Amino acid sequence: MTRLNLVLLLAVIASAMYLVHTQYESRRLFQALEHANTEARKIDLDNDRLEVQRRAQATPLRVEKLAKDKLQMRTATPAITQYVTYGERQ
């Protein structure tokens, strides 16, 4: 009878240790999941912010202003356009 009690006691202790280990792993994995979700939200917010900035930088008016100011470009008119022909004309 004492052997049976000892075996059952060992089984209960092993079961309790396994339960504690399983709960610990579950909490650890849940914490890692929450951390990953938080990082994903931060990345999404950064992506949205960068997309808005890209759209603001690429407006036609801004591109035209930069072309005129920084690159000293001007609008093409027939007076400054040079036409290149290939081959002979008949």
C-alpha positions as CSV (number, residue, x, y, z in Angstrom):
1,M,0.0,0.0,0.0
2,T,2.8,2.4,0.7
3,R,4.3,1.8,-2.6
4,L,1.1,2.6,-4.3
5,N,0.8,5.8,-2.3
6,L,4.4,6.7,-3.2
7,V,3.8,6.1,-6.9
8,L,0.6,8.1,-6.8
9,L,2.4,11.0,-5.0
10,L,5.1,11.0,-7.6
11,A,2.5,11.0,-10.3
12,V,0.7,14.0,-8.7
13,I,4.0,15.9,-8.3
14,A,5.0,15.2,-11.9
15,S,1.6,16.2,-13.1
16,A,1.7,19.5,-11.1
17,M,5.2,20.3,-12.4
18,Y,4.1,19.7,-16.0
19,L,1.0,21.9,-15.4
20,V,3.2,24.7,-14.0
21,H,5.6,24.3,-17.0
22,T,2.7,24.4,-19.5
23,Q,1.2,27.5,-17.9
24,Y,4.6,29.2,-17.9
25,E,5.1,28.4,-21.6
26,S,1.6,29.6,-22.4
27,R,2.2,33.0,-20.7
28,R,5.6,33.4,-22.4
29,L,4.1,32.7,-25.8
30,F,1.2,35.0,-25.2
31,Q,3.7,37.8,-24.2
32,A,5.7,37.2,-27.3
33,L,2.6,37.3,-29.4
34,E,1.5,40.6,-27.9
35,H,5.0,42.1,-28.5
36,A,4.9,41.0,-32.1
37,N,1.4,42.5,-32.5
38,T,2.6,45.8,-31.0
39,E,5.6,45.9,-33.4
40,A,3.3,45.1,-36.3
41,R,1.0,48.1,-35.3
42,K,4.1,50.4,-35.1
43,I,5.3,49.2,-38.5
44,D,1.8,49.8,-40.0
45,L,1.7,53.3,-38.6
46,D,5.1,54.1,-39.9
47,N,4.1,52.7,-43.3
48,D,1.0,54.9,-43.4
49,R,3.0,58.0,-42.3
50,L,5.6,57.3,-45.0
51,E,2.9,56.8,-47.7
52,V,1.3,60.1,-46.8
53,Q,4.7,61.8,-47.0
54,R,5.4,60.2,-50.4
55,R,2.1,61.4,-51.7
56,A,2.8,64.9,-50.5
57,Q,6.2,64.9,-52.0
58,A,5.0,63.8,-55.4
59,T,2.3,66.3,-56.1
60,P,2.5,67.8,-59.6
61,L,2.7,71.4,-58.3
62,R,5.6,70.6,-56.0
63,V,7.5,68.7,-58.7
64,E,7.0,71.6,-61.2
65,K,8.2,74.1,-58.6
66,L,11.4,72.0,-57.8
67,A,12.1,71.6,-61.5
68,K,11.9,75.4,-62.0
69,D,13.8,76.4,-58.9
70,K,16.5,73.8,-58.3
71,L,17.0,72.4,-61.8
72,Q,16.3,75.6,-63.7
73,M,14.0,73.9,-66.1
74,R,11.4,75.6,-68.1
75,T,8.2,74.7,-70.0
76,A,8.8,73.5,-73.6
77,T,7.5,75.8,-76.2
78,P,7.7,75.6,-80.0
79,A,10.2,78.5,-80.0
80,I,12.8,76.4,-78.0
81,T,11.9,73.0,-79.4
82,Q,14.3,71.4,-81.8
83,Y,13.0,68.7,-84.1
84,V,15.3,65.9,-85.3
85,T,14.5,64.1,-88.5
86,Y,15.8,60.7,-89.4
87,G,16.7,59.9,-93.0
88,E,15.8,62.0,-96.1
89,R,12.5,63.7,-96.7
90,Q,10.9,63.6,-100.1
